[in-house]
Amino acid sequence: MDNLNRVVGSISQPAKGKSASSKKMKWREIEQIRDKFQLEKELKIYEDSLEYMLEDF
């Protein structure tokens, strides 16, 4: 009976490792998306300047 109580108790408690690592993974995904948008902005600036240069020739 003691083993049964331990199993039931462990099932009812939330897993600490999963939620923490899940949150970290979500933040990493968010940071990757931010970096991607920042890179796209920077590339757009260079792309626009290159178009102006090509129009001159």
N, C-alpha and C positions, 0 to 999 in steps of 0.2 A: 504494500500500500504506500509506503514511503517513496518508492521509485515512481509510482504513478503520480503522486503529488508533485514530484520534481519535474516530471515531463509536462504535466498540465501547467505548472508555474512557468516553465521555460517557454512554452508555446504562447502563453498569454502576454508575456513581456515583449516589447518591441525590440528588434535587433538593433543594437547600437552601431555596429560597424557598417551595416548596409546603408542606413540613412545618412551617416556622415560621409561615406564615400560617394553616395548618390548625389549629395549636395555639392561635393567637390567637383564631380563630373559635370553637373549642370553649370556651375560657375566657369569651368574650363570651356564648355561649349559657348557660353555667353561671351567670354573673352575672345574666343576664336572668331565669333561672328562680328564682334566690335573691330577686331584687327582686320578682318576681311573688308568691312565697310570703310575703314580708314585707308587701307591700301587702295581700294577702288577710287576713293576721293583723290588721293595723291596721283594716281595714274591718270585720272580724268584731267587734272590740271596740266600734266605733261602732254597728254594727247591733244588738248586744245592748243597749247603753245606750238606743238609740231604742225598742226593744221595751218596755223597762221604763217609759219615758216614756209610751208609748201606752197601756199597761195602766192607768196612773193616771187617764187620761181616760176 
